Amino acid sequence: MGDQNKESHRWKFFRAGDVDQVVLAEGAELEHLSELDQKLWMALSCPTRGLEFDSRTLD
């Protein structure tokens, strides 16, 4: 449970393929990920296999 007087994170978005996607450019975005409206999680969906990333990182 966080401090209720704490300002919420100001999210930044970009448009790609007619879809608005959230910018995850800094650690602050990851720290505040739980505050992101669940309707916007589709923009964060990404396969975790078959990419040039360590699958443990993506998991």
C-alpha atoms as one frame of an Amber mdcrd trajectory, in Angstrom:
protein
   0.000   0.000   0.000   1.594   3.250  -1.138   1.260   6.764   0.124  -2.119
   8.090  -1.081  -0.758  11.652  -1.399   1.947  10.496  -3.778   1.648  11.863
  -7.329   0.936   9.210  -9.903   3.427   8.583 -12.678   2.941  10.580 -15.886
   2.947   8.050 -18.717   4.249   8.787 -22.210   2.913   7.053 -25.302   3.852
   6.685 -28.942   1.752   5.561 -31.881   2.870   2.569 -33.948   0.729   0.580
 -36.353  -2.418   2.525 -35.388  -1.945   1.463 -31.756  -0.908   3.700 -28.881
   1.910   2.106 -26.924   3.399   3.087 -23.596   7.038   4.200 -23.521   9.241
   2.118 -21.214  12.460   4.131 -21.495  13.484   4.592 -17.867  13.460   2.642
 -14.652  10.659   4.897 -13.394   8.267   3.305 -15.869   9.060  -0.151 -14.532
   8.741   1.063 -10.936   5.248   2.422 -11.670   4.075  -0.382 -13.960   1.521
  -1.554 -11.408  -0.180   1.865 -11.719  -0.736   1.558 -15.475  -4.421   1.223
 -16.348  -5.087  -2.445 -17.165  -6.838  -1.429 -20.387  -3.410  -0.365 -21.652
  -1.658  -3.680 -20.974  -2.397  -4.915 -24.497   0.171  -2.385 -25.679   2.740
  -4.125 -23.494   2.023  -7.630 -24.736   5.058  -9.232 -26.301   6.049 -12.815
 -27.023   8.748 -14.105 -24.691  10.167 -16.724 -27.032  11.832 -16.454 -30.416
  13.290 -12.988 -29.797  16.910 -11.884 -29.496  16.489 -11.373 -25.733  17.204
 -13.713 -22.913  13.787 -15.315 -22.290  14.313 -14.960 -18.503  14.479 -11.179
 -18.940  11.227 -11.101 -20.887   9.493 -13.458 -18.453
